[in-house]
Amino acid sequence: MPCYQVNRISVKIEAADRQLLEAAIKSLGVPYIRDLNDFAVDGISITGSRAWLEGPKYQDKLNAIKRAYSKQVVAKKMAQKKWVGTWQKTETGEKITLKKY
């Protein structure tokens, strides 16, 4: 009889604004399902302040969602403060330079 094991990993995710989280997921171009405040994205379930991964192979995708969410938060603040920003790729990731006019 075949035997297999599914490892579920729980990760804390700080994404209070669900509209920004949805915009972040959309910006990555990955298919997802939204049910009220919960999301399902290819092996990742996001409920409340937790993300459940169906194994460690989805960690990179979750990290991409977290980075995209951070960009959405920065974009929202830039719009509120009327700042202009430019994203630049660096050796360690991306950074933004903000200017206020």
TORPA-4810 file (N, C-alpha, C, O; in nm, 3 decimals):
<nodes>
NODE_1_0.084_-0.117_0.000_0.000_0.000_0.000_0.089_0.125_0.000_0.176_0.138_0.086_M
NODE_2_0.068_0.216_-0.096_0.153_0.337_-0.101_0.128_0.426_0.020_0.017_0.435_0.073_P
NODE_3_0.232_0.490_0.061_0.225_0.579_0.176_0.289_0.712_0.138_0.395_0.715_0.076_C
NODE_4_0.228_0.820_0.174_0.286_0.951_0.150_0.251_1.042_0.266_0.159_1.014_0.344_Y
NODE_5_0.324_1.150_0.275_0.303_1.244_0.384_0.301_1.385_0.327_0.383_1.419_0.242_Q
NODE_6_0.208_1.466_0.374_0.200_1.605_0.332_0.240_1.690_0.451_0.178_1.684_0.557_V
NODE_7_0.343_1.770_0.433_0.387_1.859_0.539_0.323_1.996_0.520_0.340_2.059_0.415_N
NODE_8_0.250_2.041_0.619_0.192_2.175_0.615_0.275_2.264_0.704_0.308_2.228_0.817_R
NODE_9_0.309_2.380_0.653_0.391_2.475_0.727_0.308_2.600_0.751_0.242_2.650_0.660_I
NODE_10_0.310_2.649_0.873_0.237_2.771_0.908_0.336_2.886_0.918_0.440_2.875_0.984_S
NODE_11_0.303_2.997_0.851_0.391_3.115_0.851_0.306_3.236_0.884_0.196_3.252_0.832_V
NODE_12_0.357_3.322_0.971_0.285_3.446_1.003_0.300_3.543_0.888_0.410_3.562_0.836_K
NODE_13_0.191_3.605_0.847_0.196_3.703_0.739_0.126_3.830_0.786_0.010_3.827_0.828_I
NODE_14_0.197_3.941_0.780_0.143_4.070_0.822_0.081_4.138_0.701_0.147_4.217_0.633_E
NODE_15_-0.044_4.109_0.674_-0.114_4.167_0.559_-0.255_4.205_0.603_-0.352_4.137_0.571_A
NODE_16_-0.264_4.315_0.676_-0.392_4.357_0.732_-0.490_4.405_0.625_-0.610_4.383_0.637_A
NODE_17_-0.439_4.469_0.521_-0.525_4.525_0.417_-0.545_4.420_0.307_-0.455_4.397_0.226_D
NODE_18_-0.661_4.358_0.305_-0.687_4.249_0.211_-0.696_4.299_0.067_-0.665_4.224_-0.026_R
NODE_19_-0.737_4.423_0.045_-0.740_4.477_-0.091_-0.599_4.490_-0.146_-0.574_4.461_-0.263_Q
NODE_20_-0.506_4.535_-0.061_-0.367_4.544_-0.105_-0.308_4.406_-0.127_-0.229_4.386_-0.220_L
NODE_21_-0.346_4.310_-0.043_-0.298_4.173_-0.061_-0.347_4.117_-0.194_-0.272_4.051_-0.266_L
NODE_22_-0.473_4.141_-0.226_-0.527_4.094_-0.353_-0.456_4.161_-0.471_-0.425_4.096_-0.570_E
NODE_23_-0.429_4.292_-0.459_-0.356_4.363_-0.565_-0.215_4.306_-0.581_-0.164_4.296_-0.692_A
NODE_24_-0.154_4.270_-0.470_-0.019_4.212_-0.474_-0.020_4.078_-0.547_0.067_4.051_-0.630_A
NODE_25_-0.118_3.994_-0.515_-0.127_3.864_-0.580_-0.154_3.881_-0.729_-0.094_3.812_-0.812_I
NODE_26_-0.244_3.974_-0.764_-0.273_4.001_-0.905_-0.148_4.049_-0.979_-0.127_4.013_-1.094_K
NODE_27_-0.066_4.131_-0.912_0.053_4.185_-0.978_0.153_4.076_-1.015_0.235_4.094_-1.105_S
NODE_28_0.147_3.963_-0.945_0.236_3.851_-0.976_0.184_3.767_-1.092_0.258_3.687_-1.150_L
NODE_29_0.057_3.786_-1.126_0.000_3.713_-1.239_-0.027_3.565_-1.213_-0.032_3.485_-1.306_G
NODE_30_-0.043_3.530_-1.086_-0.071_3.390_-1.053_-0.221_3.374_-1.028_-0.285_3.465_-0.974_V
NODE_31_-0.278_3.259_-1.065_-0.420_3.238_-1.037_-0.443_3.222_-0.887_-0.361_3.166_-0.815_P
NODE_32_-0.558_3.272_-0.842_-0.591_3.263_-0.700_-0.742_3.258_-0.685_-0.817_3.288_-0.777_Y
NODE_33_-0.784_3.219_-0.566_-0.926_3.218_-0.531_-0.939_3.300_-0.403_-0.863_3.281_-0.308_I
NODE_34_-1.037_3.391_-0.402_-1.061_3.470_-0.281_-1.199_3.434_-0.226_-1.297_3.427_-0.300_R
NODE_35_-1.205_3.411_-0.096_-1.330_3.385_-0.027_-1.335_3.478_0.093_-1.273_3.451_0.196_D
NODE_36_-1.408_3.588_0.080_-1.412_3.694_0.181_-1.271_3.745_0.209_-1.214_3.815_0.125_L
NODE_37_-1.213_3.711_0.324_-1.079_3.759_0.358_-0.971_3.653_0.343_-0.856_3.675_0.380_N
NODE_38_-1.007_3.537_0.289_-0.911_3.427_0.274_-0.873_3.411_0.127_-0.952_3.440_0.037_D
NODE_39_-0.750_3.365_0.104_-0.699_3.346_-0.031_-0.640_3.208_-0.045_-0.585_3.153_0.051_F
NODE_40_-0.651_3.152_-0.164_-0.584_3.027_-0.198_-0.503_3.054_-0.324_-0.557_3.092_-0.428_A
NODE_41_-0.371_3.033_-0.314_-0.280_3.060_-0.425_-0.186_2.941_-0.440_-0.092_2.928_-0.362_V
NODE_42_-0.209_2.856_-0.538_-0.117_2.748_-0.575_-0.038_2.689_-0.458_0.082_2.714_-0.446_D
NODE_43_-0.103_2.611_-0.373_-0.033_2.546_-0.263_-0.021_2.630_-0.137_0.038_2.585_-0.039_G
NODE_44_-0.077_2.751_-0.138_-0.070_2.841_-0.023_-0.213_2.883_0.013_-0.290_2.925_-0.073_I
NODE_45_-0.247_2.870_0.140_-0.375_2.920_0.191_-0.345_3.033_0.288_-0.268_3.014_0.382_S
NODE_46_-0.406_3.148_0.267_-0.385_3.263_0.355_-0.517_3.288_0.427_-0.618_3.324_0.366_I
NODE_47_-0.515_3.269_0.559_-0.633_3.291_0.642_-0.591_3.373_0.763_-0.495_3.339_0.832_T
NODE_48_-0.664_3.480_0.789_-0.629_3.565_0.903_-0.486_3.617_0.888_-0.450_3.674_0.785_G
NODE_49_-0.407_3.597_0.991_-0.268_3.643_0.986_-0.171_3.527_0.964_-0.052_3.539_0.993_S
NODE_50_-0.221_3.414_0.913_-0.137_3.297_0.888_-0.143_3.257_0.742_-0.246_3.272_0.676_R
NODE_51_-0.034_3.206_0.694_-0.028_3.144_0.562_0.010_2.999_0.583_0.106_2.969_0.654_A
NODE_52_-0.064_2.910_0.520_-0.037_2.765_0.530_0.018_2.719_0.397_-0.044_2.737_0.292_W
NODE_53_0.137_2.660_0.401_0.203_2.611_0.281_0.195_2.460_0.277_0.213_2.393_0.379_L
NODE_54_0.170_2.406_0.159_0.169_2.260_0.141_0.312_2.213_0.111_0.338_2.154_0.006_E
NODE_55_0.402_2.238_0.202_0.540_2.196_0.187_0.633_2.314_0.161_0.588_2.421_0.120_G
NODE_56_0.761_2.294_0.186_0.858_2.403_0.175_0.880_2.454_0.033_0.935_2.563_0.015_P
NODE_57_0.838_2.379_-0.069_0.862_2.424_-0.206_0.782_2.550_-0.240_0.810_2.615_-0.341_K
NODE_58_0.682_2.586_-0.158_0.601_2.705_-0.184_0.653_2.829_-0.110_0.594_2.936_-0.121_Y
NODE_59_0.762_2.814_-0.036_0.817_2.927_0.041_0.857_3.043_-0.050_0.833_3.159_-0.016_Q
NODE_60_0.919_3.014_-0.164_0.960_3.121_-0.255_0.840_3.199_-0.308_0.846_3.321_-0.322_D
NODE_61_0.731_3.128_-0.338_0.611_3.195_-0.387_0.551_3.283_-0.278_0.507_3.395_-0.306_K
NODE_62_0.549_3.234_-0.153_0.498_3.315_-0.043_0.585_3.440_-0.024_0.533_3.549_0.000_L
NODE_63_0.716_3.423_-0.034_0.806_3.539_-0.021_0.779_3.641_-0.132_0.785_3.761_-0.108_N
NODE_64_0.749_3.593_-0.252_0.716_3.684_-0.363_0.587_3.760_-0.332_0.576_3.879_-0.362_A
NODE_65_0.489_3.692_-0.273_0.363_3.759_-0.235_0.390_3.865_-0.129_0.335_3.975_-0.135_I
NODE_66_0.474_3.832_-0.031_0.506_3.929_0.075_0.577_4.052_0.019_0.548_4.164_0.059_K
NODE_67_0.670_4.030_-0.075_0.741_4.144_-0.136_0.644_4.229_-0.217_0.649_4.352_-0.212_R
NODE_68_0.556_4.164_-0.293_0.458_4.237_-0.373_0.362_4.315_-0.283_0.322_4.426_-0.317_A
NODE_69_0.326_4.258_-0.168_0.239_4.328_-0.073_0.311_4.452_-0.020_0.251_4.559_-0.009_Y
NODE_70_0.438_4.438_0.013_0.515_4.553_0.062_0.517_4.665_-0.041_0.504_4.783_-0.007_S
NODE_71_0.533_4.629_-0.168_0.532_4.730_-0.275_0.397_4.800_-0.282_0.390_4.921_-0.305_K
NODE_72_0.289_4.724_-0.263_0.155_4.784_-0.266_0.136_4.881_-0.150_0.075_4.987_-0.167_Q
NODE_73_0.188_4.846_-0.033_0.178_4.934_0.084_0.255_5.063_0.057_0.206_5.172_0.086_V
NODE_74_0.376_5.052_0.002_0.457_5.170_-0.029_0.385_5.256_-0.133_0.382_5.379_-0.121_V
NODE_75_0.328_5.193_-0.236_0.258_5.269_-0.340_0.138_5.344_-0.282_0.112_5.458_-0.321_A
NODE_76_0.067_5.282_-0.189_-0.047_5.348_-0.126_-0.001_5.470_-0.046_-0.062_5.576_-0.055_K
NODE_77_0.106_5.455_0.031_0.158_5.566_0.110_0.210_5.678_0.019_0.193_5.796_0.049_K
NODE_78_0.275_5.639_-0.091_0.324_5.740_-0.186_0.208_5.823_-0.240_0.220_5.945_-0.253_M
NODE_79_0.098_5.758_-0.273_-0.019_5.829_-0.325_-0.078_5.922_-0.219_-0.118_6.034_-0.250_A
NODE_80_-0.082_5.875_-0.095_-0.137_5.957_0.013_-0.051_6.081_0.039_-0.104_6.190_0.062_Q
NODE_81_0.079_6.065_0.036_0.172_6.174_0.067_0.211_6.256_-0.056_0.282_6.357_-0.045_K
NODE_82_0.165_6.211_-0.173_0.199_6.276_-0.300_0.350_6.275_-0.326_0.410_6.376_-0.365_K
NODE_83_0.410_6.160_-0.301_0.551_6.139_-0.328_0.567_6.071_-0.464_0.473_6.009_-0.515_W
NODE_84_0.685_6.083_-0.520_0.720_6.014_-0.643_0.835_5.919_-0.609_0.929_5.956_-0.539_V
NODE_85_0.826_5.796_-0.658_0.929_5.699_-0.625_0.978_5.623_-0.746_0.906_5.604_-0.844_G
NODE_86_1.103_5.579_-0.738_1.162_5.497_-0.844_1.220_5.371_-0.781_1.302_5.377_-0.690_T
NODE_87_1.176_5.255_-0.834_1.227_5.127_-0.785_1.355_5.094_-0.861_1.365_5.114_-0.982_W
NODE_88_1.454_5.042_-0.788_1.580_5.001_-0.849_1.617_4.863_-0.796_1.603_4.834_-0.678_Q
NODE_89_1.665_4.778_-0.886_1.712_4.646_-0.845_1.854_4.660_-0.790_1.937_4.732_-0.846_K
NODE_90_1.880_4.590_-0.681_2.014_4.589_-0.622_2.058_4.444_-0.609_1.983_4.352_-0.642_T
NODE_91_2.178_4.423_-0.561_2.228_4.286_-0.543_2.147_4.210_-0.437_2.135_4.088_-0.444_E
NODE_92_2.091_4.282_-0.341_2.017_4.217_-0.232_1.866_4.223_-0.250_1.793_4.176_-0.163_T
NODE_93_1.818_4.278_-0.359_1.673_4.286_-0.380_1.637_4.412_-0.456_1.695_4.442_-0.561_G
NODE_94_1.541_4.485_-0.402_1.499_4.610_-0.465_1.493_4.719_-0.360_1.470_4.692_-0.242_E
NODE_95_1.515_4.842_-0.403_1.501_4.956_-0.313_1.425_5.065_-0.388_1.417_5.064_-0.511_K
NODE_96_1.372_5.157_-0.312_1.297_5.268_-0.372_1.355_5.400_-0.325_1.392_5.415_-0.209_I
NODE_97_1.362_5.493_-0.417_1.405_5.629_-0.384_1.281_5.716_-0.393_1.215_5.721_-0.497_T
NODE_98_1.249_5.786_-0.283_1.130_5.870_-0.277_1.167_6.016_-0.288_1.269_6.059_-0.234_L
NODE_99_1.084_6.091_-0.357_1.102_6.236_-0.366_0.968_6.303_-0.340_0.863_6.257_-0.386_K
NODE_100_0.972_6.411_-0.266_0.852_6.487_-0.240_0.866_6.622_-0.311_0.966_6.693_-0.294_K
NODE_101_0.766_6.655_-0.390_0.770_6.782_-0.464_0.672_6.879_-0.407_0.660_6.992_-0.456_Y
</nodes>
